[in-house]
Amino acid sequence: MSQKSDEMQKNLTVLILTGCLILLVLSNSNFIQGINGAAINILDLAKDYYSKITGNIVYSPDELILNLSFEETDNTIYSNDKFTGFLINGRRDKGVIGNSIELAGTGYARAYKNYSTNGGYGAFSVAAFVKLKEHSELASVQDSYNVFYRGLWNSNIIQFNLRGGLYNGVFCRVWNGSNYKDVIPFSSKAFIFLDYKWHHIACTRDSNDIGRIYIDGIEVGNLTEFRGNISSSYSVAIGVNYPSNAITADPAFAYFQGKIDEVKFISRQLSLTDVQDEYLTGNLTAIVTPSPACLENWTCGNWSICGEDGTKTRTCTDRNNCETILNKPDESMDCSGTTCGNGVCDLGETCDSCGFDCTTNCSQVCVPDCAEKECGSDGCGGSCGSCDEGKVCNAFNKCEATIICTPNCDGKTCGDDGCGGSCGSCSDSQSCTNGACVNGNNYEPEKKSSTARIILAIVIITLMIVTLWILYIVVKDFRKN
């Protein structure tokens, strides 16, 4: 009898403690919020990592019409079972991701269509990375370099070019049945491409016929009536207009000179975020480096004498060993139109471009460059000007209006000042609530996670089951006694 009484007392003790634990879990918001906060932090970190590594864009097979990465090892090109073709009078070279194609003004890539599609008047996007050949110009409309062309001249087309003059550096074109519709930047952006480094360009059209053009993830121009039928049975040309046409006197059909990589043609409008993700994904080597602060610092040797193949070469080395090649100068150049190697330092030749001919006065003299600039650095340690109050200097060295944030800590002893700063902090035994320090830890997370609720529900249900089981044993023992 005594032994049974002892067991019943133990069961009652466990029952009471279990009930207290349930009440503690239900009443302790910190416990719930702690689980919630941890779950949110893990999810946020995962999302952030994924977006940086993948670009966070997933295209369906129907959306991604053309995807040219130029990773083939011969003169063929291939795109996701929908296009196959050839590289003509060009060669492979290092690109933004893997290989790119390098064109010297006479070559192009042509992709033949292996499936049926029309496109019509719907939304679309074209994107690519481009790098102009050194010494190329974008001063007038005669300076034009085709990047992407689909269709037939004076018919249904999509055309994407780098072009100077009134085209402000880059334009995107569709045919509306009687004339062209062009999207161009609001102001000249030609100078951006004249650093002869890699840049990302994108052209989009939405379902409302609004066309937009982007450079390096920044919208630089738009057109509200970018309407035109893009249906075409013709294949795609990269680096020139449709190759079966004779190259006319119109410079809009000029061959590209430089490198092209990661060309995409998509049957929907890319949002600003999508375009920025494409730009960042292509620049992964600049994001994920052995040292995040590593800046390339290339130095190049003298050019060789032009060889029998009509090219000259040099060797370039990164002094900082960043293990990236985004800004690596060209190590080979076409000798057409130059006289390098004739022993005379001709007009236009420099110590860098023709070291065999130009051997004197070769000290590197920095020439300030403020062309098309309103503010920012002149490239030689000086300034191209400053912006008026209420304006900031943007990435294109232009002054633009900005919203100035004024901190507000009126009536607050802690918390956010509204501009990313702090109005003060509380002691370890206090927490900040509505701008005031109060006793106790009253942390309230900004987000609530369904994961925390599920975990809490499982804990409570488990404790209730245990409680009912113990209650059953206690009642059973009581009846026996």
C-alpha positions in Angstrom: 0.0 0.0 0.0 2.9 2.4 0.9 4.6 1.6 -2.4 1.5 2.4 -4.4 1.1 5.7 -2.5 4.7 6.7 -3.3 4.2 6.0 -7.0 1.0 8.1 -7.0 2.9 11.0 -5.3 5.6 10.8 -7.9 3.0 10.8 -10.7 1.3 13.8 -9.1 4.6 15.6 -8.8 5.4 15.0 -12.5 1.9 16.2 -13.5 2.3 19.4 -11.6 5.7 20.1 -13.0 4.5 19.4 -16.6 1.6 21.8 -16.1 4.0 24.5 -14.9 6.2 24.0 -17.9 3.2 24.4 -20.3 2.3 27.7 -18.5 5.9 28.8 -18.7 6.1 28.2 -22.4 2.7 29.9 -23.1 3.6 33.0 -20.9 7.2 33.5 -21.9 7.1 35.5 -25.1 10.9 35.7 -25.2 11.1 31.9 -25.7 8.7 32.2 -28.7 10.4 35.2 -30.1 13.8 33.7 -29.7 12.8 30.7 -31.8 11.1 33.0 -34.3 14.1 35.3 -34.6 16.6 32.5 -35.1 14.4 31.0 -37.9 14.1 34.4 -39.6 17.9 35.0 -39.4 18.7 31.6 -40.9 16.2 32.1 -43.7 17.5 35.7 -44.5 21.1 34.5 -44.6 20.1 31.7 -46.9 18.2 34.0 -49.2 21.1 36.6 -49.2 23.7 33.9 -50.1 21.5 32.4 -52.8 20.8 35.8 -54.4 24.6 36.6 -54.5 25.7 33.3 -55.9 22.9 32.6 -58.5 21.6 36.0 -59.4 18.2 34.7 -58.1 16.8 34.4 -61.6 15.2 31.2 -62.8 13.9 31.2 -66.4 11.4 28.6 -67.7 12.3 26.9 -71.0 9.6 28.9 -72.8 11.0 32.2 -71.5 14.7 31.8 -72.3 14.6 31.8 -76.1 18.3 32.4 -76.6 21.2 31.9 -74.2 24.7 32.2 -75.8 27.6 31.7 -73.4 30.2 30.9 -76.1 31.8 28.1 -74.2 32.3 25.8 -77.2 35.8 24.9 -78.3 35.3 25.0 -82.0 33.6 27.5 -84.4 30.1 26.3 -83.5 27.7 28.0 -81.1 24.8 26.4 -79.2 21.9 27.6 -77.2 19.6 25.4 -75.1 18.3 23.2 -78.0 16.7 26.2 -79.7 19.5 27.7 -81.7 22.7 26.3 -83.3 25.1 28.2 -85.5 28.6 29.2 -86.3 31.3 31.8 -85.4 32.6 33.4 -88.6 35.9 35.4 -88.7 36.1 35.6 -84.9 37.8 33.8 -82.1 37.3 32.8 -78.5 38.8 34.7 -75.7 38.3 35.2 -71.9 35.0 36.7 -71.1 33.0 37.8 -68.1 32.0 34.1 -67.4 34.3 31.6 -69.1 34.8 32.4 -72.8 33.5 35.2 -75.0 33.7 35.8 -78.7 36.2 38.5 -80.0 35.3 40.2 -83.2 37.7 42.5 -85.1 35.3 44.3 -87.4 34.7 41.6 -90.0 33.3 38.7 -88.0 30.0 37.7 -86.5 28.1 34.8 -84.9 25.0 33.5 -86.5 22.5 31.4 -84.6 19.9 29.3 -86.6 16.5 28.7 -85.1 15.5 25.1 -84.3 12.0 25.8 -83.1 8.8 27.8 -84.0 8.0 31.1 -82.3 6.8 34.5 -83.3 7.0 37.0 -80.4 4.5 39.4 -82.0 3.8 42.6 -80.1 4.5 41.0 -76.6 7.0 41.7 -73.9 10.7 40.8 -74.5 14.2 41.4 -73.1 17.7 41.4 -74.7 20.8 41.4 -72.5 24.5 41.0 -73.1 28.0 41.9 -71.8 30.1 44.0 -74.2 33.7 45.3 -74.3 34.8 47.6 -77.1 38.1 47.2 -78.7 40.7 49.7 -77.6 40.8 52.9 -79.6 37.3 52.4 -80.9 35.2 55.6 -81.0 31.6 56.5 -80.2 31.7 60.2 -81.2 29.2 60.3 -84.1 26.4 58.2 -85.7 29.0 56.7 -88.0 30.5 55.0 -84.9 28.2 52.1 -84.7 28.7 48.5 -83.5 26.0 45.8 -83.7 25.5 43.6 -80.7 22.2 41.7 -81.4 20.1 41.6 -84.6 17.0 39.4 -85.4 14.9 39.9 -88.5 15.2 41.5 -91.9 16.0 45.1 -92.7 12.7 47.2 -93.1 10.8 44.3 -91.7 10.1 42.8 -88.2 13.3 43.3 -86.3 14.9 43.6 -82.9 18.3 45.4 -83.0 20.6 46.3 -80.2 23.7 48.5 -80.9 26.4 50.6 -79.4 26.3 53.9 -81.4 27.5 57.4 -81.0 26.1 60.8 -81.8 22.4 61.4 -81.2 22.1 57.8 -80.1 24.0 58.6 -76.9 26.1 55.5 -76.8 23.5 52.7 -77.1 20.1 52.1 -78.7 17.5 49.4 -79.0 15.2 49.3 -82.1 12.0 47.6 -83.3 10.1 48.0 -86.5 6.5 49.1 -86.2 5.4 48.5 -89.8 6.3 51.9 -91.3 9.3 53.2 -89.4 11.7 52.4 -86.5 11.1 52.9 -82.9 14.3 53.5 -80.9 15.0 53.6 -77.2 18.1 55.7 -76.4 19.6 57.1 -73.2 18.3 60.5 -72.0 21.8 61.8 -72.1 25.1 60.7 -73.7 26.5 57.5 -72.1 29.1 56.9 -74.8 32.0 57.7 -72.4 31.0 54.6 -70.3 32.1 52.2 -73.0 35.2 54.1 -73.9 37.1 52.8 -70.9 37.3 49.6 -73.0 36.2 47.4 -70.1 33.2 45.0 -69.7 29.8 46.5 -69.4 26.3 45.0 -69.2 23.5 46.3 -71.5 19.9 45.3 -71.5 16.8 46.4 -73.5 13.2 45.5 -72.3 9.6 46.0 -73.4 6.6 45.3 -71.2 3.0 44.5 -72.1 2.2 48.2 -72.3 4.8 48.9 -75.0 7.1 50.7 -72.6 10.7 50.2 -73.6 13.6 50.6 -71.2 17.4 50.6 -71.7 19.9 49.8 -69.0 23.7 50.1 -68.6 25.4 48.1 -65.7 22.1 47.6 -63.9 21.0 51.3 -64.1 18.1 52.5 -66.2 19.3 55.3 -68.5 16.4 55.8 -70.9 12.9 54.7 -71.8 10.2 55.2 -74.5 6.4 55.0 -73.8 5.5 53.8 -77.4 8.0 51.2 -78.1 5.6 49.2 -80.2 6.6 46.9 -83.1 6.0 43.4 -84.3 9.1 41.3 -83.6 7.8 38.1 -85.2 10.4 36.7 -87.5 11.4 33.5 -89.2 15.0 34.7 -89.5 17.9 33.6 -87.3 19.9 35.7 -84.9 23.1 37.6 -85.7 25.6 38.6 -83.1 28.0 41.3 -84.0 26.3 42.5 -87.3 22.9 42.8 -88.9 21.3 39.8 -90.6 24.4 38.4 -92.4 22.6 37.5 -95.7 22.0 41.2 -96.3 24.7 43.2 -98.0 26.4 45.6 -95.6 25.0 48.9 -96.7 26.4 52.4 -96.3 24.1 52.8 -93.2 26.5 52.6 -90.2 23.6 51.1 -88.2 24.7 47.8 -89.8 28.4 48.0 -88.9 30.3 45.1 -87.5 31.1 44.9 -83.8 34.7 45.5 -82.8 35.6 44.0 -79.4 34.2 41.2 -77.2 30.6 40.0 -76.6 29.5 37.5 -73.9 26.4 36.1 -72.2 23.8 37.0 -74.8 20.2 36.4 -73.7 16.9 36.9 -75.5 13.9 36.4 -73.2 10.2 36.4 -74.0 9.2 38.6 -71.0 10.2 41.9 -69.6 13.0 41.8 -67.1 12.4 44.0 -64.1 15.0 46.4 -62.7 15.9 43.8 -60.1 16.2 41.1 -62.8 18.5 43.3 -64.8 20.7 44.0 -61.8 20.8 40.3 -60.9 22.0 39.5 -64.5 24.6 42.2 -64.2 25.8 41.0 -60.8 25.7 37.3 -61.8 28.0 38.1 -64.7 30.4 39.9 -62.4 30.6 37.0 -59.8 34.4 37.1 -60.2 34.3 40.6 -59.0 32.1 39.7 -56.0 33.6 36.4 -54.9 37.3 37.1 -54.8 40.1 35.9 -52.4 40.1 39.5 -51.0 36.9 41.5 -51.2 39.0 44.7 -51.3 41.3 43.6 -54.1 41.4 46.0 -57.1 43.0 44.9 -60.3 46.2 46.9 -61.3 47.3 45.8 -64.7 50.6 46.7 -66.3 51.4 45.6 -69.9 54.6 45.2 -71.8 55.3 46.7 -75.2 53.4 45.5 -78.3 55.3 43.1 -80.6 55.9 43.9 -84.2 53.0 42.9 -86.4 53.2 39.3 -87.4 52.4 37.5 -90.6 48.8 36.9 -89.3 48.3 40.7 -89.1 48.2 40.9 -85.3 50.5 42.1 -82.6 50.7 40.9 -79.0 51.8 41.9 -75.5 51.7 40.4 -72.0 49.7 42.0 -69.2 50.2 41.3 -65.5 48.0 42.2 -62.5 50.3 43.6 -59.9 47.8 42.9 -57.1 47.2 39.3 -58.1 43.5 39.6 -57.6 42.8 36.4 -59.7 40.1 38.3 -61.7 40.2 39.5 -65.3 37.3 41.9 -65.5 39.5 44.9 -66.4 42.3 43.1 -68.1 43.6 45.0 -71.2 43.7 43.3 -74.5 46.8 41.2 -75.1 46.4 41.0 -78.9 45.4 43.6 -81.5 44.6 43.7 -85.2 47.3 45.7 -87.1 44.9 46.8 -89.8 45.1 50.6 -90.4 48.2 51.1 -88.2 51.8 51.5 -89.0 53.2 50.1 -85.7 56.6 48.5 -86.3 57.7 50.9 -89.0 60.2 52.6 -86.6 58.3 55.9 -86.5 56.1 57.1 -83.7 53.2 58.1 -85.9 50.3 60.3 -84.9 47.9 58.4 -82.6 50.6 55.9 -81.5 51.7 55.9 -77.9 54.3 54.1 -75.7 51.6 51.8 -74.6 50.0 51.0 -78.0 53.3 50.8 -80.0 56.4 50.5 -77.7 58.6 49.5 -80.6 58.2 52.8 -82.4 57.5 55.2 -79.4 60.5 54.8 -77.1 61.1 58.3 -75.8 59.2 60.5 -73.3 57.3 57.5 -72.1 56.8 58.4 -68.5 53.2 57.9 -67.6 51.7 61.4 -67.5 48.1 61.5 -66.2 45.8 63.5 -68.4 42.7 64.8 -66.5 39.4 63.7 -68.1 36.3 65.7 -67.3 34.5 65.2 -70.6 30.7 64.6 -70.1 31.3 65.0 -66.3 29.7 67.5 -63.9 31.4 66.2 -60.7 33.7 63.6 -59.2 37.2 62.6 -60.0 39.1 63.7 -63.1 41.1 60.5 -63.0 44.3 62.2 -61.9 43.6 63.1 -58.3 41.7 66.3 -59.2 38.0 67.1 -59.4 35.6 67.8 -62.2 33.4 69.9 -59.9 31.0 69.5 -57.0 27.3 69.4 -56.8 25.0 72.0 -55.3 23.3 71.5 -51.9 20.6 68.9 -52.1 22.4 67.0 -54.9 24.9 64.1 -55.1 27.3 62.9 -57.7 26.1 59.6 -59.2 28.0 56.8 -60.8 28.0 58.6 -64.2 29.6 61.8 -62.7 26.3 63.7 -63.0 24.7 65.7 -60.2 21.3 64.4 -59.3 18.8 65.4 -56.6 18.7 63.4 -53.4 16.6 63.3 -50.3 18.4 64.5 -47.2 17.4 62.6 -44.1 17.1 64.6 -40.9 17.6 62.6 -37.6 14.7 62.9 -35.2 15.2 61.9 -31.5 12.5 64.2 -30.0 11.0 62.5 -27.0 13.3 59.4 -27.4 16.1 58.1 -25.2 16.8 55.0 -27.4 16.0 53.4 -30.7 16.3 54.5 -34.4 16.6 58.2 -35.2 14.9 57.7 -38.6 18.0 57.9 -40.6 19.8 54.7 -39.7 21.4 56.2 -36.6 20.6 55.8 -32.9 19.0 58.0 -30.2 20.8 56.1 -27.5 20.9 52.6 -25.9 19.5 51.0 -22.8 21.3 49.0 -20.0 21.5 45.2 -20.1 18.4 44.9 -17.7 16.3 47.2 -19.9 14.9 47.2 -23.4 13.8 49.9 -25.8 10.1 50.3 -26.3 8.6 53.1 -28.4 11.8 55.2 -27.8 12.0 54.7 -24.1 14.1 52.4 -21.9 11.9 50.1 -19.8 12.8 47.4 -17.2 12.9 43.8 -18.5 13.6 42.4 -21.9 10.7 43.2 -24.1 12.3 42.5 -27.4 9.8 42.3 -30.2 10.9 41.1 -33.6 9.8 42.9 -36.7 8.7 39.7 -38.4 6.8 36.6 -37.3 7.6 33.2 -38.8 5.2 30.4 -39.3 8.2 28.1 -38.5 8.2 29.3 -34.9 4.4 28.7 -34.6 4.8 25.1 -35.8 7.6 24.4 -33.4 5.6 25.9 -30.5 2.5 23.9 -31.4 4.5 20.6 -31.5 6.0 21.4 -28.0 2.6 22.2 -26.5 0.8 19.2 -28.0 3.6 16.9 -26.8 3.4 18.3 -23.3 -0.4 17.9 -23.3 -0.2 14.3 -24.4 2.3 13.6 -21.6 0.0 15.4 -19.1 -3.0 13.3 -20.1 -1.1 10.1 -19.9 0.2 10.9 -16.4 -3.3 12.0 -15.3 -4.7 8.6 -16.6 -2.0 6.7 -14.5 -2.8 8.9 -11.4 -6.6 8.2 -11.6 -6.0 4.6 -12.3 -3.8 4.3 -9.2 -6.2 6.2 -7.1 -9.1 3.9 -8.0 -6.9 0.9 -7.0 -6.2 2.4 -3.7 
